[in-house]
Amino acid sequence: MRFTAVVLVAFLMSGCASKLADNMDEKTLDYSMANSKKIEIKNSETSKTFVIITYINPINHELVTQESEKFIVGTYKASGDGAFEKVTLSGFQVNGSDENLTVSPLNRDYPLLKLLPTTNAWTNYVLVQAPKTDEIEMEISFESDQSQRVPVKFRKDF
């Protein structure tokens, strides 16, 4: 009887695990979640700016090319009264440099946004691209509306 119960439990666990391991969309979302960072900037007692940065180069997907370092930055400001205001970030740098850096606003149907763990209507997204580097430690930084420089570190997987 015990042997049958152990075999049944092992069978059920291996069946569920094998389905998750074979689902490429699930793996892509796992990689994007592991390479995302969330920052909260307190503007006042009732207002916060939320920034979510995803380093997308480690994601193994046909939409992700490796000719540059790519970050998707999503921002929104919650004011406490149910309204979401547009936030403007500026002064982007990758590894301390803004040389050959491009910042492009993304519309809601941009294909790379489908690789993010979550997207929503009230967040504004930009794609930040920097020249390809062999450095393992990556740092993206920006200035907020309050002129504070905010650094965020990522580590490449090799």
Backbone as a chain_set.jsonl record, in Angstrom:
{"seq": "MRFTAVVLVAFLMSGCASKLADNMDEKTLDYSMANSKKIEIKNSETSKTFVIITYINPINHELVTQESEKFIVGTYKASGDGAFEKVTLSGFQVNGSDENLTVSPLNRDYPLLKLLPTTNAWTNYVLVQAPKTDEIEMEISFESDQSQRVPVKFRKDF", "coords": {"N": [[0.822, -1.198, 0.0], [1.877, 1.31, 0.885], [3.948, 1.538, -0.951], [2.555, 1.839, -3.365], [1.29, 4.291, -2.903], [3.533, 6.018, -2.728], [4.619, 5.737, -5.3], [2.494, 6.749, -6.814], [2.402, 9.459, -5.944], [4.982, 10.308, -6.744], [4.72, 9.974, -9.505], [2.694, 11.874, -10.102], [4.007, 14.273, -9.356], [6.232, 14.308, -11.09], [4.974, 14.49, -13.547], [3.724, 17.043, -13.529], [5.972, 18.685, -13.217], [7.436, 18.181, -15.555], [5.824, 19.31, -17.54], [5.942, 22.066, -16.964], [8.653, 22.548, -17.352], [8.95, 22.262, -20.08], [7.591, 24.366, -21.22], [8.136, 27.073, -23.091], [7.326, 29.756, -23.023], [6.865, 30.121, -20.316], [9.467, 29.811, -19.311], [10.686, 32.033, -20.509], [9.323, 34.163, -19.246], [10.18, 33.648, -16.634], [12.96, 34.223, -16.857], [12.793, 36.953, -17.524], [11.585, 37.977, -15.243], [13.516, 37.401, -13.328], [15.483, 39.118, -14.14], [14.604, 41.669, -13.61], [14.126, 44.768, -11.899], [12.657, 46.628, -9.27], [11.971, 49.927, -8.383], [11.14, 52.3, -5.935], [10.346, 55.636, -5.611], [9.959, 58.051, -3.309], [7.907, 60.755, -3.462], [6.279, 62.472, -1.99], [4.245, 62.497, 0.985], [1.952, 61.288, 0.026], [2.508, 60.469, -2.549], [4.203, 58.493, -4.897], [6.801, 57.477, -7.113], [7.073, 54.861, -9.351], [9.395, 52.652, -10.716], [10.242, 50.25, -13.031], [12.723, 48.193, -14.146], [13.914, 46.173, -16.699], [16.411, 44.052, -17.683], [16.982, 42.902, -20.754], [18.695, 41.365, -22.355], [19.607, 38.774, -21.359], [17.433, 37.129, -21.911], [16.351, 34.394, -23.681], [15.2, 34.532, -26.656], [13.703, 34.924, -29.889], [13.169, 37.597, -30.511], [15.001, 39.086, -29.125], [17.918, 40.528, -29.793], [21.524, 40.52, -29.847], [23.201, 42.684, -30.352], [23.442, 45.003, -28.918], [23.303, 46.378, -25.552], [20.332, 46.035, -23.791], [17.637, 47.583, -22.14], [14.431, 47.662, -20.73], [12.483, 50.186, -19.521], [10.003, 50.96, -17.318], [7.675, 53.343, -16.122], [5.637, 54.952, -13.66], [3.598, 57.245, -11.815], [2.104, 57.256, -8.764], [-0.343, 59.006, -7.134], [-1.885, 58.829, -4.885], [-4.51, 59.593, -4.918], [-5.814, 58.014, -6.656], [-5.158, 58.65, -9.224], [-2.911, 58.42, -12.011], [0.085, 59.741, -12.937], [2.105, 60.97, -15.654], [5.544, 60.283, -15.817], [8.73, 61.686, -16.181], [11.81, 60.506, -16.927], [15.288, 61.141, -17.067], [18.644, 61.696, -18.353], [19.876, 59.173, -18.71], [22.281, 56.609, -18.147], [24.574, 54.007, -18.912], [26.659, 51.841, -17.321], [28.032, 54.09, -16.358], [28.263, 55.818, -18.53], [26.975, 57.88, -21.156], [27.446, 57.729, -23.773], [26.765, 57.054, -27.143], [24.241, 56.135, -26.473], [20.841, 55.249, -26.721], [17.498, 56.264, -26.253], [14.316, 55.228, -26.524], [10.884, 55.85, -26.831], [8.262, 53.492, -26.176], [5.444, 52.062, -27.764], [2.244, 50.636, -26.815], [1.895, 48.185, -28.174], [4.387, 47.203, -28.773], [6.594, 44.622, -29.657], [8.604, 43.54, -27.847], [7.603, 44.094, -25.317], [5.917, 42.04, -24.698], [7.517, 40.155, -23.583], [7.947, 40.843, -20.995], [7.347, 40.354, -17.463], [5.018, 41.591, -16.462], [2.779, 43.997, -17.807], [1.127, 47.147, -18.043], [-1.618, 49.485, -18.529], [-1.214, 52.04, -17.454], [1.457, 52.541, -17.268], [4.38, 54.036, -18.56], [6.631, 53.204, -21.097], [10.067, 52.866, -22.023], [12.742, 52.066, -24.261], [16.009, 51.47, -23.565], [19.09, 51.561, -25.049], [22.438, 50.547, -25.195], [25.911, 50.538, -26.203], [27.292, 47.299, -26.916], [28.889, 45.396, -24.386], [31.563, 43.668, -22.69], [31.583, 43.548, -20.019], [30.748, 42.095, -16.881], [29.266, 43.035, -14.725], [26.548, 45.155, -14.836], [25.365, 48.469, -14.901], [22.668, 50.578, -14.815], [21.641, 53.9, -14.819], [19.675, 56.781, -13.892], [18.06, 60.022, -13.899], [15.574, 61.282, -11.805], [12.336, 62.996, -11.679], [12.825, 64.617, -9.545], [15.454, 65.243, -9.725], [17.299, 63.4, -8.701], [19.973, 61.109, -8.878], [19.624, 57.799, -9.76], [20.921, 54.682, -9.33], [20.972, 51.35, -10.71], [21.818, 47.998, -10.451], [22.779, 45.203, -12.457], [23.574, 41.816, -13.251], [25.327, 40.036, -15.664], [24.623, 36.848, -17.108], [26.749, 34.213, -17.811]], "CA": [[0.0, 0.0, 0.0], [2.768, 2.48, 0.924], [4.674, 1.599, -2.213], [1.63, 2.377, -4.361], [1.105, 5.717, -2.617], [4.777, 6.713, -3.083], [4.712, 5.732, -6.761], [1.472, 7.665, -7.311], [2.847, 10.831, -5.671], [6.127, 10.575, -7.617], [4.184, 10.101, -10.857], [2.012, 13.169, -10.204], [4.99, 15.366, -9.287], [7.054, 14.345, -12.299], [4.117, 14.934, -14.652], [3.573, 18.503, -13.453], [7.277, 19.317, -13.408], [7.868, 18.091, -16.944], [5.044, 20.251, -18.341], [6.47, 23.408, -16.745], [10.002, 22.655, -17.899], [8.882, 22.309, -21.529], [6.858, 25.543, -21.652], [9.114, 28.131, -23.373], [6.808, 31.039, -22.56], [7.088, 30.158, -18.866], [10.905, 30.044, -19.115], [10.962, 33.422, -20.891], [8.842, 35.019, -18.163], [11.071, 33.443, -15.486], [14.172, 34.995, -17.1], [12.521, 38.393, -17.459], [11.326, 38.339, -13.853], [14.796, 37.336, -12.618], [16.31, 40.244, -14.581], [13.847, 42.909, -13.411], [14.281, 45.43, -10.603], [11.621, 47.631, -9.022], [12.43, 51.043, -7.554], [10.107, 53.234, -5.49], [10.88, 56.942, -5.246], [8.926, 58.756, -2.549], [7.834, 62.163, -3.835], [5.66, 63.151, -0.854], [3.555, 61.53, 1.843], [0.892, 60.586, -0.714], [2.896, 60.281, -3.943], [5.413, 57.719, -5.166], [7.115, 57.121, -8.491], [7.489, 53.471, -9.463], [10.206, 52.392, -11.904], [10.583, 48.837, -13.192], [13.73, 48.06, -15.194], [14.196, 44.792, -17.073], [17.56, 43.839, -18.569], [16.407, 41.853, -21.592], [19.672, 40.567, -23.09], [19.692, 37.358, -20.969], [16.247, 36.376, -22.313], [16.583, 33.616, -24.89], [14.003, 34.661, -27.488], [14.093, 35.431, -31.216], [13.032, 39.055, -30.565], [16.116, 39.715, -28.409], [19.191, 40.444, -30.496], [22.626, 40.758, -28.913], [24.143, 43.686, -30.866], [23.565, 46.085, -27.938], [22.737, 46.106, -24.227], [18.968, 46.563, -23.853], [16.852, 47.667, -20.914], [13.112, 48.272, -20.847], [12.211, 50.941, -18.301], [8.606, 51.35, -17.18], [7.493, 54.299, -15.019], [4.37, 55.632, -13.393], [3.553, 57.978, -10.551], [0.834, 57.098, -8.049], [-0.451, 60.209, -6.304], [-2.679, 58.579, -3.693], [-5.925, 59.907, -5.141], [-6.301, 57.134, -7.708], [-4.697, 59.118, -10.529], [-1.555, 58.069, -12.385], [0.653, 60.829, -13.716], [3.258, 60.632, -16.479], [6.833, 60.598, -15.191], [9.803, 61.837, -17.149], [13.159, 60.206, -16.457], [16.258, 61.689, -18.002], [20.043, 61.48, -17.986], [20.214, 57.739, -18.63], [23.662, 56.171, -18.36], [24.843, 52.584, -18.706], [28.051, 51.706, -16.856], [28.615, 55.416, -16.149], [28.451, 56.566, -19.775], [25.807, 58.076, -22.016], [27.955, 57.734, -25.137], [26.05, 56.175, -28.078], [23.065, 55.613, -25.787], [19.577, 55.684, -27.302], [16.301, 56.078, -25.432], [13.181, 55.281, -27.454], [9.58, 55.525, -26.225], [7.618, 52.301, -26.73], [3.981, 52.054, -27.737], [1.678, 49.476, -26.094], [1.959, 46.938, -28.928], [5.778, 46.883, -29.106], [6.738, 43.177, -29.418], [9.418, 43.179, -26.678], [6.819, 44.218, -24.086], [5.294, 40.737, -24.421], [8.485, 39.34, -22.848], [8.008, 41.293, -19.61], [6.441, 39.602, -16.592], [3.736, 42.299, -16.413], [2.671, 45.332, -18.407], [-0.198, 47.706, -17.753], [-1.987, 50.657, -19.327], [-0.826, 53.311, -16.852], [2.915, 52.642, -17.228], [5.051, 54.491, -19.776], [7.81, 52.371, -21.323], [11.114, 53.283, -22.956], [13.811, 51.109, -24.505], [17.328, 52.089, -23.447], [20.097, 50.713, -25.685], [23.821, 51.007, -25.046], [26.827, 49.663, -26.944], [27.589, 45.986, -26.337], [30.083, 45.38, -23.542], [31.907, 42.363, -22.118], [31.552, 43.653, -18.557], [29.763, 41.211, -16.246], [28.4, 43.902, -13.917], [25.912, 46.216, -15.613], [24.658, 49.455, -14.092], [21.912, 51.608, -15.523], [21.232, 54.949, -13.884], [18.844, 57.827, -14.49], [17.639, 61.088, -12.991], [14.12, 61.351, -11.671], [11.776, 64.345, -11.717], [13.391, 65.379, -8.428], [16.879, 65.398, -10.029], [18.166, 62.479, -7.983], [20.514, 60.035, -9.722], [19.24, 56.502, -9.203], [21.62, 53.585, -10.009], [20.438, 49.997, -10.561], [22.83, 47.049, -10.93], [22.405, 43.903, -12.992], [24.72, 40.949, -13.515], [25.141, 39.18, -16.838], [24.833, 35.411, -16.953], [27.588, 33.652, -18.882]], "C": [[0.866, 1.263, 0.0], [3.498, 2.654, -0.4], [3.801, 2.212, -3.306], [1.415, 3.873, -4.158], [2.335, 6.517, -3.017], [4.911, 6.805, -4.594], [3.708, 6.719, -7.358], [1.884, 9.124, -7.109], [4.02, 11.197, -6.579], [5.676, 10.773, -9.056], [3.516, 11.454, -11.062], [2.992, 14.325, -10.212], [5.831, 15.442, -10.547], [6.237, 14.799, -13.505], [3.958, 16.43, -14.676], [4.89, 19.201, -13.748], [7.7, 19.274, -14.868], [7.084, 19.051, -17.838], [5.574, 21.666, -18.182], [7.832, 23.576, -17.395], [9.978, 22.787, -19.415], [8.196, 23.562, -22.06], [7.83, 26.71, -21.842], [8.625, 29.499, -22.928], [7.036, 31.201, -21.063], [8.557, 30.432, -18.555], [11.261, 31.494, -19.432], [10.516, 34.372, -19.791], [9.691, 34.864, -16.91], [12.351, 34.26, -15.645], [13.918, 36.495, -16.98], [12.232, 38.83, -16.032], [12.628, 38.36, -13.051], [15.692, 38.518, -12.977], [15.564, 41.562, -14.525], [14.101, 43.448, -12.011], [13.198, 46.493, -10.479], [12.174, 48.665, -8.053], [11.226, 51.894, -7.192], [10.798, 54.515, -5.058], [9.757, 57.705, -4.562], [8.992, 60.242, -2.888], [7.278, 63.011, -2.693], [4.982, 62.081, -0.003], [2.515, 60.712, 1.082], [1.266, 60.268, -2.154], [4.213, 59.504, -4.051], [5.56, 57.511, -6.664], [7.63, 55.691, -8.488], [8.219, 53.287, -10.789], [10.523, 50.896, -11.914], [11.522, 48.733, -14.389], [13.971, 46.578, -15.435], [15.36, 44.782, -18.051], [17.196, 42.655, -19.453], [17.419, 41.005, -22.348], [19.739, 39.102, -22.65], [18.494, 36.508, -21.413], [16.517, 35.697, -23.65], [15.292, 33.585, -25.718], [14.413, 35.274, -28.82], [13.964, 36.945, -31.342], [14.218, 39.789, -29.935], [17.407, 39.469, -29.184], [20.293, 40.899, -29.552], [23.613, 41.826, -29.399], [24.32, 44.876, -29.92], [23.003, 45.62, -26.602], [21.366, 46.786, -24.184], [18.28, 46.482, -22.496], [15.488, 48.247, -21.267], [12.799, 48.896, -19.495], [10.752, 51.378, -18.327], [8.439, 52.259, -15.976], [6.043, 54.733, -14.892], [4.435, 56.249, -12.009], [2.16, 57.806, -9.956], [0.736, 58.231, -7.042], [-1.313, 59.999, -5.059], [-4.149, 58.888, -3.861], [-6.518, 59.075, -6.28], [-5.857, 57.535, -9.1], [-3.249, 58.687, -10.755], [-1.032, 59.159, -13.311], [1.844, 60.324, -14.524], [4.533, 61.11, -15.787], [7.876, 60.696, -16.288], [11.136, 61.549, -16.457], [14.126, 60.727, -17.51], [17.661, 61.298, -17.563], [20.422, 60.019, -17.855], [21.698, 57.528, -18.89], [23.719, 54.661, -18.158], [26.335, 52.449, -18.445], [28.755, 53.056, -16.807], [28.782, 56.265, -17.391], [27.121, 56.719, -20.508], [26.207, 58.112, -23.492], [27.265, 56.659, -25.975], [24.839, 55.496, -27.445], [21.814, 56.12, -26.491], [18.439, 55.346, -26.34], [15.107, 56.288, -26.354], [11.889, 54.969, -26.721], [8.953, 54.324, -26.934], [6.107, 52.457, -26.681], [3.506, 50.72, -27.149], [1.81, 48.152, -26.833], [3.378, 46.576, -29.368], [6.059, 45.425, -28.741], [7.549, 42.795, -28.174], [8.653, 43.293, -25.358], [6.131, 42.91, -23.72], [6.221, 39.826, -23.621], [8.579, 39.731, -21.374], [7.025, 40.513, -18.75], [5.077, 40.275, -16.451], [3.857, 43.62, -17.163], [1.275, 45.833, -18.066], [-0.393, 49.014, -18.498], [-1.465, 51.959, -18.751], [0.692, 53.492, -16.757], [3.432, 53.104, -18.583], [6.358, 53.722, -19.905], [8.768, 53.033, -22.298], [12.109, 52.136, -23.093], [15.125, 51.872, -24.466], [18.337, 51.104, -24.034], [21.465, 51.362, -25.564], [24.721, 50.08, -25.863], [27.107, 48.37, -26.181], [28.889, 46.052, -25.533], [30.317, 43.97, -23.015], [31.903, 42.391, -20.601], [30.455, 42.754, -17.991], [28.772, 42.023, -15.419], [27.86, 45.024, -14.794], [25.225, 47.171, -14.648], [23.96, 50.446, -15.012], [21.512, 52.631, -14.475], [20.459, 56.018, -14.65], [18.598, 58.886, -13.441], [16.126, 61.142, -12.99], [13.65, 62.793, -11.798], [12.371, 65.233, -10.632], [14.903, 65.544, -8.552], [17.782, 64.54, -9.15], [18.69, 61.451, -8.984], [20.238, 58.718, -9.019], [19.977, 55.407, -9.979], [20.95, 52.236, -9.718], [21.443, 49.041, -11.191], [22.197, 45.742, -11.38], [23.69, 43.113, -13.211], [24.392, 40.058, -14.705], [25.358, 37.729, -16.448], [25.671, 34.926, -18.109], [27.599, 32.16, -18.779]], "O": [[0.627, 2.181, -0.785], [3.647, 3.767, -0.903], [4.283, 3.027, -4.093], [1.363, 4.634, -5.124], [2.198, 7.596, -3.594], [5.282, 7.857, -5.115], [4.033, 7.443, -8.298], [1.727, 9.939, -8.019], [4.044, 12.298, -7.129], [6.192, 11.646, -9.753], [3.742, 12.111, -12.078], [2.832, 15.264, -10.992], [6.116, 16.538, -11.028], [6.782, 15.441, -14.403], [4.048, 17.039, -15.741], [4.914, 20.206, -14.457], [8.27, 20.243, -15.369], [7.639, 19.561, -18.811], [5.653, 22.403, -19.165], [8.133, 24.641, -17.934], [10.898, 23.369, -19.989], [8.223, 23.794, -23.269], [8.301, 27.281, -20.859], [9.428, 30.325, -22.497], [7.363, 32.291, -20.595], [8.864, 31.197, -17.64], [12.044, 32.115, -18.713], [11.252, 35.293, -19.436], [9.906, 35.838, -16.189], [12.792, 34.914, -14.7], [14.727, 37.222, -16.404], [12.595, 39.94, -15.644], [12.824, 39.226, -12.199], [16.571, 38.882, -12.196], [15.85, 42.474, -15.3], [14.269, 42.685, -11.06], [12.861, 47.171, -11.45], [12.769, 48.321, -7.031], [10.385, 52.179, -8.044], [11.72, 54.49, -4.243], [8.721, 57.973, -5.171], [9.999, 60.904, -2.637], [7.742, 64.126, -2.453], [5.141, 60.888, -0.26], [2.228, 59.573, 1.45], [0.405, 59.831, -2.918], [5.197, 59.821, -3.384], [4.573, 57.385, -7.389], [8.521, 55.348, -7.711], [7.738, 53.704, -11.842], [11.012, 50.349, -10.925], [11.174, 49.13, -15.501], [14.204, 45.817, -14.495], [15.311, 45.415, -19.105], [17.108, 41.526, -18.97], [17.031, 39.998, -22.941], [19.918, 38.238, -23.509], [18.541, 35.283, -21.301], [16.869, 36.353, -24.63], [14.42, 32.741, -25.514], [15.362, 36.056, -28.878], [14.603, 37.53, -32.216], [14.416, 40.978, -30.184], [17.92, 38.351, -29.226], [20.026, 41.587, -28.566], [24.744, 41.878, -28.915], [25.243, 45.672, -30.095], [22.316, 44.602, -26.525], [21.248, 47.969, -24.5], [18.333, 45.464, -21.806], [15.4, 49.216, -22.02], [12.842, 48.23, -18.462], [10.32, 52.079, -19.242], [9.0, 51.985, -14.915], [5.322, 54.862, -15.882], [5.217, 55.834, -11.153], [1.161, 58.17, -10.576], [1.617, 58.402, -6.2], [-1.451, 60.919, -4.253], [-4.962, 58.486, -3.028], [-7.587, 59.392, -6.802], [-6.151, 56.83, -10.066], [-2.462, 58.601, -9.812], [-1.637, 59.458, -14.341], [2.512, 59.369, -14.128], [4.58, 62.212, -15.242], [7.898, 59.883, -17.212], [11.536, 62.252, -15.528], [13.812, 60.747, -18.7], [17.844, 60.652, -16.532], [21.209, 59.66, -16.979], [22.292, 58.185, -19.744], [22.994, 54.109, -17.33], [27.164, 52.886, -19.244], [29.928, 53.165, -17.167], [29.385, 57.335, -17.322], [26.269, 55.831, -20.49], [25.406, 58.479, -24.352], [27.188, 55.499, -25.571], [24.462, 54.397, -27.85], [21.732, 57.303, -26.824], [18.425, 54.291, -25.706], [14.907, 57.376, -26.895], [11.792, 53.938, -26.056], [9.099, 54.163, -28.146], [5.554, 52.924, -25.686], [4.296, 49.786, -27.007], [1.835, 47.096, -26.199], [3.553, 45.729, -30.244], [5.785, 45.024, -27.61], [7.212, 41.815, -27.509], [9.025, 42.648, -24.377], [5.795, 42.693, -22.555], [5.77, 38.836, -23.043], [9.218, 39.031, -20.588], [5.991, 40.059, -19.239], [4.068, 39.579, -16.331], [4.903, 44.269, -17.149], [0.358, 45.045, -17.831], [0.559, 49.582, -19.033], [-1.285, 52.916, -19.504], [1.159, 54.496, -16.219], [2.981, 52.629, -19.625], [7.108, 53.6, -18.936], [8.354, 53.673, -23.265], [12.295, 51.342, -22.172], [15.333, 52.807, -25.239], [18.436, 49.962, -23.585], [21.63, 52.559, -25.798], [24.329, 48.957, -26.178], [27.152, 48.36, -24.951], [29.86, 46.684, -25.95], [29.383, 43.176, -22.907], [32.185, 41.38, -19.959], [29.365, 42.664, -18.556], [27.576, 41.731, -15.415], [28.627, 45.756, -15.42], [24.58, 46.74, -13.691], [24.584, 51.068, -15.872], [21.094, 52.273, -13.374], [20.569, 56.145, -15.87], [18.879, 58.694, -12.258], [15.482, 61.06, -14.036], [14.455, 63.702, -12.0], [12.417, 66.455, -10.778], [15.564, 65.94, -7.592], [18.922, 64.922, -8.884], [17.942, 60.975, -9.838], [20.568, 58.537, -7.847], [19.701, 55.21, -11.162], [20.43, 52.011, -8.625], [21.871, 49.243, -12.327], [21.237, 45.245, -10.79], [24.768, 43.692, -13.34], [23.342, 39.418, -14.759], [26.167, 37.418, -15.574], [25.349, 35.193, -19.266], [28.245, 31.49, -19.585]]}, "num_chains": 1, "name": "protein.A"}
